[in-house]
Amino acid sequence: MKIAPSILSADFANLGRDVKKVTAAGADYLHLDIMDGHFVPNLSFGIPVVKALRPLTDLPFDCHLMVSNPQNYIEPLAKAGAQIIGVHAEATAHLCRIFQSIKQAGRRTEVVINPATSLAAIEEILPLADAVLVMTVNPGFGGQQFLPFVLKKIAHLAEIRQQGNYHFEIEVDGGINEQTIKECAAAGADIAVAGSFIFKADPAKQIKLLRDAIKS
């Protein structure tokens, strides 16, 4: 299972330092939450931060758009160095068009769904998806408690992937710790986003705890 530290929980005064720490600790991706204060009631950081961090690490940038007009971010994000661009199904009526824009920019597509959003809302886009991010908390803020009912959705998504012979990865985001990462892995998830758990202590130690939990 891949580990993607979310810098939403990093020290904003020392983002470069923390990015280098998780890179050295063996993280697989770097997860960047871009919020506009409209789609979610929080404001994080934008494309200039993505661009500024890009020279500091070779990790793939998994950029999670929590914005009301995601179509306006695709080209700038691609130019800033994003490898994966995640778009909420709830944020647009033109998900297919946005996915086409992401593909044209040479980037990987990721559809994101909130905890209460049905998988039926993304069924038609799955053949075009490189990843599906299932929110295991309500989006917008770090440090929330994992929502156990989402595990059934993850397992169902894994079944759909197998039955449809799809190749998307299943990613989970929110409330990830030593216990919940095991439950998500058992349900079929491939990537775990962890923020507060990793940055509340030494990132190298925390990432190792997550990897050890998966192995156990």
N, C-alpha and C positions, 0 to 999 in steps of 0.2 A: 504494500500500500504506500502511495506517495504522500509526503507531508508538505503542505503549503502554508508556511507562516503568514499570518495576516498582519501587515504593518499598521493596521488601524489601532492595534494595542501596543505598538512600539513607542519609544520616547520621541515625540515629534521634534524636540530640540536636538536630537541626535539620530535622525533617521539613517544617515549614511553609516554611522557606526553600527547600528542594529542590523542593517541589511548585510553588512560584512560579517557580523556575528553568525547569523543564520546560514549564510553561504558557507562559512567555514565549518559549521555544525553539520553540514550534509543535507540541507533542505533540498527538495526536488523542484519546487516552484516558489515564486514569491507572489503572494496574493495581495492585490491592491484594490481597495474598496473606494470607488469614486462616487460620491454622493452630492446631490445638488440642493438639498434642503426642501425639495418639493415632492419627489417620489417617495422619499423617506424623510422623517423629521430631524434630519441631522445633516451637517455639512462637514465634509472631510477634506479632501485635497483634489486637485485637478491635474490636467495634463502636464503643466510645467514641472510638477513634482515627479511624475513618471519619467519625464525626459531627464531630469537632474539625477535620478537614481540609476538610470540605465548604464552609465559607464562604470558603476561600482560593483557590478556582479554579472556573471554569465548565466544566472538562473533565468529560466523562462518567466516572463511576466504574465500572470493570470489576472487580467483586469476585469473587475466585476462592476458593471455599470448599474448604479441605483439612481437613475436619472429619468426625467420625464420625456426627454427628446433624445433617445440613444442614437438616432441616425446622425445627429450632429457631431458625434464623438468618434465615429469609426475611423475616418481618414486621419484626423489629428493623433489618435491613439496609436495607429499603425506607424505613423512617422516618428512618434515618441519612443517606440521600441517595444510595444506590447506584442506578445506572441499569441495570446489567447484573449478573446474579447467576449465577455459574458453579458447577455442582454436578457432582461426580465420579460417573460411572456406577458406579464401584466402591464408592461409599460408601452406597448405598441400594438397597433392593429396590422402592422406590416412586417412581421418577423421574417418572413421569407425574403423580402426585399433587402432587409438589413443583413441577413445572412449572406446574400449574394454580394453585398458591398464588402463584407468581411473577407469572403473568399477572393474577391477581386484584388483586395489589398494584400493577399498572400498570407493571411492570418487564420488561426483556427477558430471555429465557431463554438460558442457555448450558450445554451439556453438555460435560463435560471427560473426556478419557480418557488413561490412562497409556500410556507407550510400548509396552508389551507387550499392551495390551488391544485385542481385535479390533473392527473397525468393526461386526461383526455384533451386538455388545452394545448398540449404540445405534440400530440400523436403524429400529426402530419409533418412536423418539422424534423422528427427524429432521423430520417434518412440523411439529412443534411448536417446533422450535429456531430461535432467532434467530441463534445462533452455535454453532460447535463448536470447542472449544479442544483441540488436539492437543499433548500434552506431548512435547517433544523432548529432555527429560532426565527422570530420575526425580524426582518432586516432593518438595519439602521443604527444599531448600537452593539458594541462589543460587551463581553462579560455576562451574557444572558444564559439562562438555564436551558439545557437540551430538552426538546419536545419529543418524548418517546413515541407518540403516535405516528411520527414521520417514518419510523423504521419499516412499517408495512408498505409505505409508498416506495421506499428504496428497494425493498425486496420485489415488489411488483414491477418496478422499472427494470430490474435485473432480468426478470422473466421475459418482459417484452423484448429486451435486447437479444436474449437467446432465441426466442421464437422468431423474431424478425431478421435474425442474422445481421444485426446492426453492430457497429464498431465504436460507438461513443463510450467514453469513460464516464463513470458516475462519481460525482464529487459531492461532498457534504460540507456544510459550513454552519457553525454555531454550537457553542456549548461542548466543544470537543475536549475530552480529557482521557485519562488512562482507561476508564470504563466505557465511555460512550464510543470511543474509537473502535473498541473490540466489537461492540454491538453493530456499528455501521459496517465494519468489514465482514461480519457474519451475514449481514443482509445483502451484501454484494457491492459495496462502495469500493472505489479504486483510489480515490484521492480524499484526504482530510485537510480541511482548512482549520488552523488553530491559531488564535490570537492571544487572548489573555493568558491561556495556559502556558504558552511558550515564553511570553515576555514578562511573566510575573516573577521569574527567577532566571537563572543562567540558561540561555536558549539551548546551548549544546546539551546540557543535562536534561532539559525538558523534552527535546526532540528524541533523545535516547529513551526516555521513559515511554514515549508514545510508540516507538519502534519495538521496544521490549514487550509492551502490552499486546501489540498485534501478534508477535511471535508466540506469546503464551496462550 
